[in-house]
Amino acid sequence: MGAKELLRSPAIEDYSKAIFALESRSDEPVSTNALAERLGITPGSVSAMLKKLDELGLTTHIPYRGVRLTADGRRLALEVVRHHRLIESFLAEALGMPWDRVHAEAEVLEHVLSEDLEELIAAKLGHPTVDPHGDPIPSADLQLDERSTYSMESLQVGEEGVFVRISDSDPEMLRYLAGCGISPGDRFAVRERQPFGGPLFVIFGEREHAIGGQLAGAMRVEVDRRGVERPGVERPGVDRSRSTQQHRTPTREEPHDGRD
């Protein structure tokens, strides 16, 4: 297999996307163990693939610390993320597929989407900027517009804002929100916060919902009034790109991490 074909293999794309997602969480290089955990495989398997990525010029190895994507590696990752999120949008908006099912389909189709079909889908949907879960879609020239957000669990009583993003890696969580009639773009107000890690009572529209635990941690929001900076803030970076079905609180790549 030639270098060009290897570069476009699903495995190479998945690794690039996963590194991209993990890089968004901190300024540190991505370690082999962190990548293995995200992909759900052994560190030994990761080490072998990272050697290939390095040979292809997609990553740079920092001794005893991990790897970073090169400019070419970042471009490849963003292209896959764009494919993934456009496919999710098309399945949800054009075909009416529930938002808890589109991620698994996009994980497969992202690797075979042609550039011509990508452009047709984007045009058909009116060149969307976010996918059904609120994750930003890279532009055609692979620019990603990331905005700072807070986790719902970090909010205090009286704060108001907009629910903007949720990880797509947990279908059950998405089904629960859909059942509650809650989706990205909805406004909310925090009415009450129970002590000792208890749930928040949050008003969406005319209904009040108890939101806590993993759900509160996974929901990313923009608030109208920002006081002192809190630990729940998510800095601009990436996505939540997601290459496995394991759930974790989403970060800027993830997604949502999401994990597209």
Long-range contacts (C-beta under 8 A, 24 or more apart in sequence): 3-56, 6-52, 6-56, 7-56, 7-58, 7-76, 10-111, 11-49, 12-49, 12-52, 12-53, 12-56, 12-58, 12-76, 13-76, 13-77, 13-80, 13-110, 13-111, 14-39, 14-80, 14-243, 15-39, 15-49, 15-50, 15-53, 15-243, 16-53, 16-58, 16-69, 16-73, 16-76, 16-77, 16-80, 17-77, 17-80, 17-81, 17-84, 17-241, 17-242, 17-243, 17-260, 18-241, 18-242, 18-243, 19-59, 19-67, 19-68, 19-69, 19-73, 19-77, 20-69, 20-73, 20-74, 20-77, 20-78, 20-81, 20-238, 20-239, 20-241, 20-253, 21-238, 21-239, 21-240, 21-241, 21-242, 21-243, 21-251, 21-253, 21-254, 21-255, 21-257, 21-259, 22-253, 23-68, 23-69, 23-237, 23-238, 23-253, 24-237, 24-238, 24-239, 24-240, 24-251, 24-252, 24-253, 25-237, 25-251, 25-252, 25-253, 28-65, 28-66, 29-62, 29-65, 29-66, 29-67, 29-68, 30-66, 30-67, 30-68, 31-65, 31-66, 32-66, 34-66, 37-246, 38-243, 38-244, 38-246, 38-259, 39-243, 39-244, 40-244, 40-245, 40-246, 75-142, 77-238, 77-241, 78-138, 78-142, 78-144, 79-138, 79-142, 80-110, 80-111, 80-241, 81-137, 81-138, 81-144, 81-238, 81-239, 81-241, 81-260, 82-118, 82-137, 82-138, 82-139, 82-140, 82-142, 83-109, 83-110, 83-111, 83-113, 83-118, 84-110, 84-241, 84-260, 85-130, 85-131, 85-135, 85-136, 85-137, 85-138, 85-260, 86-113, 86-118, 86-121, 86-122, 86-125, 86-128, 86-131, 86-137, 87-113, 87-121, 88-131, 88-132, 88-133, 88-168, 88-260, 89-121, 89-125, 89-128, 89-131, 89-132, 89-137, 90-121, 90-124, 90-125, 92-131, 92-132, 93-125, 93-132, 94-124, 94-125, 98-174, 98-175, 98-178, 99-132, 99-133, 99-168, 99-174, 99-178, 99-183, 100-171, 100-172, 100-174, 100-175, 100-178, 101-171, 102-132, 102-168, 103-133, 103-168, 103-169, 103-171, 103-242, 103-258, 103-259, 103-260, 104-171, 104-245, 106-260, 107-242, 107-243, 107-260, 110-260, 130-184, 131-168, 131-260, 132-168, 132-184, 133-165, 133-166, 133-167, 133-168, 133-174, 133-184, 133-255, 133-256, 133-258, 134-163, 134-164, 134-165, 134-166, 134-184, 134-185, 134-220, 134-256, 135-165, 135-168, 135-239, 135-240, 135-254, 135-255, 135-256, 135-258, 135-260, 144-238, 146-236, 146-237, 146-238, 146-252, 147-222, 147-236, 148-233, 148-234, 148-235, 148-236, 149-220, 149-221, 149-222, 149-233, 149-234, 150-220, 150-221, 150-222, 150-223, 150-230, 150-232, 150-233, 150-234, 151-216, 151-217, 151-218, 151-219, 151-220, 151-221, 151-232, 151-234, 151-249, 152-200, 152-202, 152-211, 152-215, 152-216, 152-217, 152-219, 152-220, 152-221, 153-200, 153-212, 153-216, 153-217, 153-232, 154-230, 154-231, 154-232, 154-233, 155-190, 155-193, 155-200, 155-221, 155-223, 155-232, 156-190, 156-193, 157-190, 157-191, 157-192, 157-193, 158-189, 158-190, 159-189, 159-190, 159-223, 159-224, 159-225, 160-187, 160-188, 160-189, 160-190, 160-223, 160-224, 160-225, 161-187, 161-188, 161-221, 161-222, 161-223, 161-224, 162-186, 162-187, 162-188, 162-221, 162-222, 163-187, 163-188, 163-204, 163-219, 163-220, 163-221, 164-220, 164-221, 164-222, 165-219, 165-220, 165-240, 165-250, 165-255, 165-256, 165-258, 166-218, 166-219, 166-220, 166-250, 166-256, 166-258, 167-218, 167-240, 167-242, 167-247, 167-248, 167-249, 167-250, 167-254, 167-255, 167-256, 167-257, 167-258, 167-259, 168-240, 168-242, 168-255, 168-256, 168-257, 168-258, 168-259, 168-260, 169-242, 169-244, 169-245, 169-246, 169-247, 169-248, 169-250, 169-254, 169-255, 169-256, 169-257, 169-258, 169-259, 170-214, 170-218, 170-247, 173-214, 173-215, 173-218, 173-247, 176-215, 177-215, 180-204, 180-207, 180-209, 181-205, 181-207, 182-209, 188-221, 214-247, 214-249, 217-249, 218-249, 218-250, 220-250, 220-256
